[in-house]
Amino acid sequence: MGEWFLHIGTYGGKWKDWLNLDIIPAYADVAADMCHLPFAEGTINAIFTNHTLEHVSHDGGIEFAKEAHRVLMDGGVMCVGVPDLLEVAWGLWTAPESEQELWMRRVYGGQAYEYDFHRFGYTPQSIRCLFEGEGLTTTGVSTLHSIRPTPTLSWWGFKGKDPKYEFRFTEDQNWAVMKL
Protein backbone atom coordinates (compact mmCIF):
# COMPACT_ATOMS: atom_id res chain seq x y z
CA MET A 1 0.00 0.00 0.00
CA GLY A 2 1.26 3.48 -0.86
CA GLU A 3 1.13 6.55 1.33
CA TRP A 4 -2.16 8.43 1.50
CA PHE A 5 -2.16 12.07 2.58
CA LEU A 6 -5.63 13.57 3.00
CA HIS A 7 -6.33 17.30 2.56
CA ILE A 8 -9.82 18.15 3.87
CA GLY A 9 -11.63 21.37 2.92
CA THR A 10 -9.71 22.46 -0.15
CA TYR A 11 -11.86 25.50 -1.00
CA GLY A 12 -10.72 24.97 -4.58
CA GLY A 13 -7.01 24.76 -3.74
CA LYS A 14 -6.16 21.14 -4.50
CA TRP A 15 -2.74 19.97 -3.33
CA LYS A 16 -0.51 17.95 -5.62
CA ASP A 17 0.20 14.41 -4.36
CA TRP A 18 -2.60 14.65 -1.77
CA LEU A 19 -6.08 13.20 -1.82
CA ASN A 20 -8.26 16.34 -1.75
CA LEU A 21 -11.63 15.98 0.01
CA ASP A 22 -14.29 18.67 0.04
CA ILE A 23 -18.06 18.74 0.40
CA ILE A 24 -18.24 20.73 -2.87
CA PRO A 25 -17.56 18.27 -5.72
CA ALA A 26 -15.88 20.84 -7.99
CA TYR A 27 -13.20 21.39 -5.33
CA ALA A 28 -12.45 17.73 -4.63
CA ASP A 29 -10.87 14.52 -5.79
CA VAL A 30 -13.30 12.94 -3.32
CA ALA A 31 -16.58 14.75 -2.56
CA ALA A 32 -17.62 13.91 0.99
CA ASP A 33 -18.56 15.32 4.36
CA MET A 34 -15.60 15.47 6.76
CA CYS A 35 -17.74 13.80 9.44
CA HIS A 36 -18.18 10.68 7.28
CA LEU A 37 -14.82 9.87 5.70
CA PRO A 38 -15.18 7.31 2.87
CA PHE A 39 -11.97 5.41 3.62
CA ALA A 40 -11.20 2.07 5.23
CA GLU A 41 -9.88 1.86 8.77
CA GLY A 42 -6.15 2.59 9.14
CA THR A 43 -5.52 3.59 5.51
CA ILE A 44 -4.54 7.29 5.81
CA ASN A 45 -0.98 8.34 6.72
CA ALA A 46 -1.66 12.03 7.32
CA ILE A 47 -4.65 14.39 7.53
CA PHE A 48 -4.49 18.16 7.10
CA THR A 49 -7.44 20.51 7.42
CA ASN A 50 -7.32 24.27 7.87
CA HIS A 51 -10.29 26.53 8.59
CA THR A 52 -12.80 23.74 7.97
CA LEU A 53 -13.67 22.15 11.33
CA GLU A 54 -15.42 25.31 12.58
CA HIS A 55 -17.94 24.89 9.75
CA VAL A 56 -19.48 21.81 11.40
CA SER A 57 -21.41 21.64 14.67
CA HIS A 58 -19.93 20.62 18.02
CA ASP A 59 -21.33 17.11 17.50
CA GLY A 60 -19.93 17.16 13.96
CA GLY A 61 -16.49 17.95 15.40
CA ILE A 62 -16.74 14.90 17.65
CA GLU A 63 -17.75 12.77 14.65
CA PHE A 64 -14.78 14.12 12.67
CA ALA A 65 -12.39 13.29 15.52
CA LYS A 66 -13.78 9.73 15.65
CA GLU A 67 -13.52 9.39 11.87
CA ALA A 68 -9.96 10.75 11.83
CA HIS A 69 -8.96 8.23 14.50
CA ARG A 70 -10.64 5.45 12.53
CA VAL A 71 -8.99 6.17 9.16
CA LEU A 72 -5.51 7.14 10.39
CA MET A 73 -2.95 4.36 10.35
CA ASP A 74 -1.05 3.63 13.54
CA GLY A 75 1.58 6.38 13.68
CA GLY A 76 -0.42 8.55 11.28
CA VAL A 77 -0.40 12.29 11.93
CA MET A 78 -2.92 15.09 11.73
CA CYS A 79 -2.81 18.88 11.67
CA VAL A 80 -6.00 20.89 12.22
CA GLY A 81 -6.26 24.67 11.99
CA VAL A 82 -9.29 26.65 13.19
CA PRO A 83 -9.91 30.27 14.16
CA ASP A 84 -8.63 30.79 17.71
CA LEU A 85 -11.87 31.75 19.46
CA LEU A 86 -10.07 33.47 22.36
CA GLU A 87 -7.93 35.59 20.00
CA VAL A 88 -10.92 36.40 17.79
CA ALA A 89 -13.03 37.38 20.82
CA TRP A 90 -10.21 39.63 22.03
CA GLY A 91 -9.89 41.16 18.55
CA LEU A 92 -13.61 41.88 18.48
CA TRP A 93 -13.55 43.27 22.03
CA THR A 94 -10.67 45.64 21.32
CA ALA A 95 -11.35 46.52 17.66
CA PRO A 96 -12.28 50.07 16.76
CA GLU A 97 -15.84 50.39 15.52
CA SER A 98 -14.61 50.60 11.92
CA GLU A 99 -13.14 47.04 12.19
CA GLN A 100 -15.88 45.30 14.17
CA GLU A 101 -17.70 43.86 11.13
CA LEU A 102 -14.45 42.25 9.97
CA TRP A 103 -14.01 40.63 13.38
CA MET A 104 -17.66 39.49 13.42
CA ARG A 105 -17.02 37.64 10.13
CA ARG A 106 -14.10 35.91 11.84
CA VAL A 107 -16.56 34.72 14.49
CA TYR A 108 -19.44 33.70 12.20
CA GLY A 109 -17.75 33.00 8.86
CA GLY A 110 -17.90 34.88 5.59
CA GLN A 111 -21.48 33.73 4.92
CA ALA A 112 -21.01 34.02 1.16
CA TYR A 113 -22.55 30.59 0.47
CA GLU A 114 -24.22 27.75 2.36
CA TYR A 115 -21.03 26.14 3.76
CA ASP A 116 -19.38 29.45 4.73
CA PHE A 117 -20.91 29.73 8.22
CA HIS A 118 -19.03 28.97 11.43
CA ARG A 119 -21.03 26.58 13.59
CA PHE A 120 -18.63 26.09 16.51
CA GLY A 121 -15.52 27.68 17.98
CA TYR A 122 -12.39 26.25 19.57
CA THR A 123 -9.93 27.31 22.24
CA PRO A 124 -6.54 25.66 22.87
CA GLN A 125 -8.07 23.57 25.67
CA SER A 126 -11.22 22.56 23.79
CA ILE A 127 -9.40 21.41 20.65
CA ARG A 128 -6.93 19.39 22.72
CA CYS A 129 -9.82 17.76 24.63
CA LEU A 130 -11.71 17.03 21.39
CA PHE A 131 -8.93 14.97 19.81
CA GLU A 132 -7.52 13.42 22.98
CA GLY A 133 -11.07 12.38 23.90
CA GLU A 134 -11.12 10.26 20.74
CA GLY A 135 -7.77 8.57 21.40
CA LEU A 136 -5.34 10.83 19.53
CA THR A 137 -2.14 12.16 21.13
CA THR A 138 -1.41 15.88 21.08
CA THR A 139 2.10 16.91 20.02
CA GLY A 140 1.40 20.63 19.88
CA VAL A 141 -1.17 23.41 20.10
CA SER A 142 -0.32 26.97 19.12
CA THR A 143 -1.76 30.11 17.61
CA LEU A 144 -0.30 31.42 14.37
CA HIS A 145 -0.91 35.04 13.44
CA SER A 146 0.86 35.29 10.09
CA ILE A 147 -0.83 32.75 7.79
CA ARG A 148 -4.31 34.31 7.52
CA PRO A 149 -5.99 37.49 8.68
CA THR A 150 -7.76 35.36 11.30
CA PRO A 151 -5.55 34.12 14.18
CA THR A 152 -5.23 30.38 13.51
CA LEU A 153 -5.23 27.87 16.35
CA SER A 154 -3.31 24.81 15.17
CA TRP A 155 -3.44 21.35 16.72
CA TRP A 156 -0.93 18.64 15.80
CA GLY A 157 -1.14 15.05 16.88
CA PHE A 158 -0.97 11.40 15.97
CA LYS A 159 -2.59 8.01 16.44
CA GLY A 160 -0.85 5.20 18.30
CA LYS A 161 2.34 5.00 20.35
CA ASP A 162 4.71 6.96 18.13
CA PRO A 163 4.27 9.24 15.11
CA LYS A 164 5.73 7.96 11.83
CA TYR A 165 5.50 11.36 10.13
CA GLU A 166 5.65 15.05 10.96
CA PHE A 167 4.28 18.22 9.43
CA ARG A 168 6.72 20.94 8.40
CA PHE A 169 5.99 24.43 7.12
CA THR A 170 8.06 24.96 3.98
CA GLU A 171 9.87 28.04 2.71
CA ASP A 172 7.21 28.54 0.05
CA GLN A 173 4.50 28.85 2.75
CA ASN A 174 3.06 25.35 2.31
CA TRP A 175 2.74 22.32 4.55
CA ALA A 176 4.69 19.14 3.88
CA VAL A 177 4.60 15.75 5.57
CA MET A 178 7.96 14.17 6.27
CA LYS A 179 8.56 10.54 7.21
CA LEU A 180 10.44 10.12 10.50
N, C-alpha and C positions, 0 to 999 in steps of 0.2 A: 504494500500500500504506500502511495506517495504521501507527501505532506499536504495538508489542507489548512489554509489560512482563511478565516471567515471575516469579511468586512460587512458589518450590519449598519444599515441606514446610510446609503451612499449619497443621497440627494443629488444623483446624477453624476457624481464623481467616482466612477469605477476605478479600482486599483488593479494594475497589471499584476498578474500572478497570484491574485487573491480571488476567492469565490465571493462575489458581491451580492448581498441579500438586501432587498428593500421591499416594502409593501407596495410600492408603485412599480408595476412591471417594466416600464420604460427605463427605469434606473437600475435594473437588476439583471444579474445572471440567473438568480433564483428569486422569484417573487413570492414572498411569504411574510407572515407576521412574526416579529422577533420573539413572541411569547409561545410560538409553536414551531420550533425549528425542524425542518424536514430532513433530518440527518440521523443516521444510526448512532447508537450509543458508542461513545469512545472513538469517534472517527475524526474529530477536529483537533488540530495541533495548537491553533491560536485563534482567539476571537478579539476583534477590535470594533468598538462602537463609540462614536463621539457625537454628543448632542442628539441622542436618539431616545435613550431610556426615559427621559422626562416627558416624552410624548405618550407614554402609557400610564395607566392608573397605578396606584400603590400595589394592588393585587396583581396587575400585569407585571410589575417589577419583580415580584416574588416568583411568578411563573417564568419570567426570563431567567432569573438566577437558577431555578431548578433545571430549566432546559439547557442552560450553559453548562452546568455541572454534568448533566446527562451526556451531552455530545462531546465534551472535551475528553481527550485521551488522558490517561494518567501522566502527569507531568506537563500537560497542556497549560498554556498561559492565556490570560485575558487582560485587556485594558479597556476601561470604561470611562468616558468623559461626560460630565453633565454640568449644567450651570451650578455654581456653588451658591446655594440658597442663602447662606449667611452673608457672603460677600455682596450678592445682588440686593439683599434686604438693606444692607448698610449703604450701598450705592444709592438706592431709592431714598433712604432716610436722609442722606446728606446732599443729594443732588439739588442744584438750583432748579427753580420751577421750570426753566426752559429745557431741562434735560429729563424731567420726570417721566414723560411719555416714553422716551427711549428705555429707561429703566423698567417701566411697567411691561414693555414688550419682552424684556429679559426675564421677567417673572412669568408672564402668561404665553409667551411665544409670539411669533410674527403674525399669526392668524391670517395668512394670505391664502390658505387652502385648507381642506378638511383635516389633514394630518399635522398642521403647523400650530397646534395648541399644546401648551404644557399642561399635563394632567397631574404631575406630582413633582415635588422638589426634594433635593438631597443635601444633607450636611455631611461633613467628614465622618461623624459617628454613625449616621443612618446608613450611608452607603457601605461602610465596613460591616455593620450588623447584617445588612441585606445579604451580602455574599458569604460571609462567614456562617450565617444561619442556614445556608444551603450547602455547607461542606467545603467551601473554597477557602484557601489560605491567602491572607492579605500580605503582600510584600511592600506595598507603599500606598499612601494617600497624600495628595498634595494639591494645592491650588496654583494653576498657571494663569498668569495675567497677560501673556504676550501673544498667544495663538489666535484668539478671537476677541472681539470687543467685550464679550461676556466673560467674566472670570470663570475658568473651567476647573472644576473639581475632578481630579483624575484618581481612579482606583486601579491598582495593578495587583494581580494575584494569580494563583495557579491551583490545579487540582492534583491531589495526591501528596506523596511524601516530599518530593523534590521537583522543582521546575526543570524542564528539559530545554526551555527556550527563554529568551528575554526580549522585551521591547526596547528599542533604541530610537531616539529622535535623531534623524540624519541632518547633515549640513544643508540639504536642500528643503528643510522644513517638512519632512515626511517621516512616517513611522516605519520602522523595519523590524522584523522578527529575526533574531539570531539564535542559532542552536548553541547550547552550552556544551 
